[in-house]
């Protein structure tokens, strides 16, 4: 999946630099949905997941305007808590849920056991 936009929601910009990800994409790096990456957030892995189009209007209005429709793929960068647990893991710190809404499809949520 080639990605034209990345959804980085409510992240602490001292931890992750969205420009780093953009520069990687510009230089030809392709991030894949469902794959973990250890070179984006220092000391942590993160994972990219495909954003469901139902979230485009709420979070990606400018991209919709730019592309004139919803015909563009978007990956959300999802990061784990301090114990390396992702939002779909049973031991994920529940107090962090509001900082990282998952914009993935219902079928992917079921797959990851989020629902």
Helices and strands as residue ranges (DSSP letters): E 5-7, H 18-26, E 36-41, E 44-50, G 53-55, H 56-59, H 61-67, E 74-79, G 94-99, H 106-111
